[in-house]
Amino acid sequence: MAETVVELSNVWKVFGELSGETIAEAERTELSKAEALEKYQTVIGVRDASFSVARGEIFCIMGLSGSGKSTLVRHVNRLIEPSAGSIKVLGEDVGAMGPAELRQMRARHIGMVFQHMALMPHRSVRENVAYPLEIRKIPKSKRWAISDYTLGLVDLTGYEDRLPKELSGGMQQRVGIARALASDPEILLMDEPFSALDPLIRLQLQDQFKVLVRDLNKSTLFITHDLDEAIRIGHRIAIMKDGIIVQIGTPEEIVTKPADDYVRDFVQGISRLKLVRAHTIMEPLSNGDARPDSIRVDGEQDLDSLIDVSVGSEQPLIVTEAGEDVGIITKTTLLRGIQGGR
């Protein structure tokens, strides 16, 4: 079982003086965000949120503006204090940390990347990346070496002495990622880091980020309002609405088994071809379905590859897992899988 590096349990954030009263009633009833504002003059930012993030996992939190996703992620490094609930990072209770412990955790274990990088315009790229190390009073020669190394990770070797204004928006964003990596944190908090970029640059950075996180084994909470982005990079996705986590699941689970109409509306335009696997759409085997000459496919093959196999044959496809025949996919089954079960 993968190690848990971040764990949130029943976290609430209610803005306003009567936060305790709001939480107490909301736990007893279906008190809505609008009702809380009218009755208590409070705003429910996060409502009873619980989830965990495993080491090496990219956990995406997505929702529309005002859904509470950025508020939620800022609890992890306690930029925002919870109204109730607990947050553990690397097994330590963040809420119980004193100022010195909290500073150390932020400096050594958590890196954060925002949509707007706030690079220091008067400092070179190298100096911007090395700044967190400078705060920790690491010797200049060492922080320079670390800065150059992390800039190499994001393909910015040769730009060390440039000023931020001499770089494109995508390059500046990579400087921000390098700065977050300079302290070699175990956890990355990414708050819509690519949303302001042009679509092509955004896709390139998404791909680069996935490879980087995988190679460095970083655990990541990635905030986005774009489901395509969440599906593209996330191992799991949490969808939020009005401060509530509506559903948590893999991209395939989110697309094939939406929890409610809100999630269903989100996913209706998403292509299923690269997400849905053979084991998800297969039907049970009957006696005689599987023959020695049957065409066999792996349970992890996606719809796109299944279509390629199916086009060349009139036979149904036999799904195998661990060398065993476990199911069957007919052309009708395949079409229903492409259509989403209609």
N, C-alpha and C positions, 0 to 999 in steps of 0.2 A: 504494500500500500504506500502511495506517495506521501511524502512528508508535507504536512500543512504548514504554510509559512504565514498566512494571514487568515484570521477567523473573526467574523463579526457575528454576535449573538444578540438578537432582539434589540437592535439599535434604533432609537428614536431621536429625531431632532425636531424640536418645536420651538419656533422663534416667538418670543413674547413672555410677559410676566407670569401668565397663568399656564405655563407649559405643563406643570404637574396635573392640574385639573383637566387639561385637554387630554393628556395621555390616559388618565384614569377613566374618563368617559369613553374615549376611543377604544379602549380595551374591552369595555362592557358592551358597546353598541357599534353601529356602523357609521359613527360620526364622520362626515365627509370633510374634505379640506375647506369647502365653502362654508359649511356649518360651523367649523371651528373658528373661522375668521369672524363670522357674524356673532357667535355666542361668546367667545373668549378673547376676541381680537388677537388671535394667535395664528401663525402660519405653520402648517405641518410640512416640514421639508423632507423628512425621512420617516417612514412608518414601519416599525417592527421588522427591520431588515436583518436577515441572517444568511450568511454564505461563508464558504471557505475557499481559499486559493492554494493549490498544491505547488510544490517547487517545480519550476520550469513551465508552469502553465500561463497562457495568455487568457485572462478572464476579462471579457468585454462587458461593460455596463452601458446600455444604450437606452435612449428615450428622447422624446421631444424636449424643446426648451421648457424649463420649469418642472421637469419630471423628478428632479432631485439627485440626478446622477453625479454631478460635480460636488454637491453637498455631501453625498455619501462617501465619495473617495477621499475627501479631505479629513474624514474622521480617522483614516488609517495612520496618518502622521500627526494627528491631533492639531491640525490647523483649525479645526472646528471641534468644540467640546460637545459630546453627545448629551442629550437630555436624559436618556436612559439607555441601558444595555451595556455590553462590553465589547472591547476590541483587543485582540491579542495579535502581536507580531512576533514571530519566531518564539512563540510560547510565552512571551512576556505580556502582562496586562498593561496596555498603553495608558489607561486611565489612572493607574497607580504610580506612574513615573513622576519623579520630581523634575524640576527644570533642567538640571544637569543631565540626568538620564535621558530626558526627552531630546535634548540637543545632540547627545551622543548617538542616539538611535537614528535621528534624521541625518546626521553627518555620515554615519558609517554604514547604515543598513538600507536606507531608502533614498532613491533618486527620483526627482519629479520633473516632468517636462510639460510645459503649458502650451496653449495655442500660440500665444505671443511670447517670444523667447526672452524679451527684455535683456538682450545682450548689451554689454557696456560699450557704447560707441567709440570711446576714446582708447579702448584696450584692443590689442590684437586678438585674433582668433585663438592663438595659443594661450594668451593671458586669460581670456574668457573661460576657456575650458579648465584651466588650472586654478581658477578662483576658489572653488570649494576646498582645494588642498592648501591654498594660501591661508584661508581662515583657520585651518587646523595646524598652521605653522610648520608645515612640511618643508624641508629645505628646497631652495629654488631649483637646484639641479635635478632633484628627484621629481618634483612636480612638473618640470619641463619635459622630462622623459615620459612621464605618465600621460601628459597632455598630447605629446606627439604620437604616442602609441594609440590612444583612443581616437584621435583624428584619423589615423590610418584605418581603424575599424569601420569608420563611416565614409571612407574614400575621400578624405580631404587632405591627404599628404600633399605638401607643396603650397598649401594656403595658410600655413601657420602664422606668417607675419602680416597677413592681410587684415584690414579693418572690416568689421561687419558690413558696412555700407558698400563694400566692394564685392559682396557675395549676393547671389540670387536668393529668393525666398526659401527655396528648397535647401540650398546650402546652409543658410542660417539655421534652418530647422535641424539640420544634421549637426551643426555646432552645439545646439542645445542638447541633443541626444548624447553627444560626446561629453559634454559637461556633466550630465547626469551619470554617465558611466565612469567618470574619472575617479570617483571614490570607491569603485568596484562594489556597488550596493547589491544586496541580494534581491531587492524588490524595486520595481519601477512603477511609478504612478504617472500615467500618461493622460492628460486632460485635453482631448481633441487636438492632438499635436499637428495633424495634417489637414485640418478642415479648411484652412485659409489658402491652401495651395491649389495650383492648376491641376485638373484631373490626371493628366499623364504623369506629372511629377509626384502626385499623391500615390498613384499605383506603384511607381518605382520605389518610393520610400516604404510603402507597406510591405513589399516583397523583401526589401533590404532589411527592414526591421524584424520580420519573421525569422530570417536566417540568423541575424545577429543575436536575437534572444535565444534561439535554439542552441547556437554554438556556445554562448556564454552561460546557458542554463539559468537565465533570469526569470523570476516570477513577476508577472505584469498585470496590473489593473489598468485597463485601457478604456477611456471614456470616449464615446462617440454618439452622434445623433444619426449616423448613417448605417443602416442594416447591412448594406453591401460590404462596407468596410469591416463591420463586426464579423460577418460570415467569412470574409477573406482571410482574416488574421486570427480569429479567436478559436481557442479550444472549446470554451463554453461561453455562453452569452446570457446575461441577465437583462431582461427588458423591464423598464420602470415606467410607471404612470402615476402622477400625483403623489410621489414619494413612496409608492408601493412597488415592491418587486413582484411583477405579475407572473413571470415565468423564468426559470433557469434551465438551460439545456444545451446540448451540443448544437451546432448549426443544423444538422440533419433533424434533430428532435424539434427544434424551433419551427422549421419549415414544414415538416410532415405532421406534427402534432401540436398546433397552436393551442394555447390554454384557453383563449377566449376570442371574441370578435376583435378586440383591440390588437392582439398579436396577429390574428388572421389578416387584418387589413395591412399590417406592416409587411407580411411575407408574400402577399398575393402576387407581387410583381417579380419575385425572386425566381431565377431559373433553378430547377431541381436537378438538372442533368449532371452536375458535378458534385451534388450533395447527397442525393439519395442512393443508398447501397442495395445490393442484391438481397441481402438478408432481411431488409425492411419490407420489400414488396413480395417476396416469395410466398408460395402457398404450400401447404403440407403435401408430402409425397403419398401417393397411393401405390398399391401393389402393381408392379409392372411399369411404373413411370420411368424408373431409372434402368437403362440397359447398358451393356458394355460399350456400345457405339454411340451413346448419348453425348451431346455436347455439354461439357461441364465448365462452369464459371465459378470463380471464387466469391464468397459471401461479401467481400469488401469492394468488389467492382462496382463502379458507379453506373448510373443510367446511360451516360454517354457511351461508355465502352460496351455495355450490354446491347445497345442499339446496333453497334458495329457488328457484334457477333451474330445477333438475331437476323440481320438483313440477309446474310449469306446462307440461311438455312430455314426450312419449314419446321424443323424439330423444336420442341420446347427446350429450354435450358435447365440443366440440373445444377443446383447450387451446392457447393461443397464447402465444408469448414473442417479444418484439421484432418483432411483426407476422407471425411465421411460425407455421404450424400444426405443433405438435410432439407431440401426443398426443391420446388419446381417453379419456373417462370414461363408462362405461355405468352404468346404475342398479345393476348387480351390483358393479361396481368401487367405486361410491360407498358402498354398504352395507358392503362389506369394509373400506373406509377408516374408516368410523364404528366398526366393530367392532374394528378393530385388526388386520385381516388374517386373522381367523378364517374 
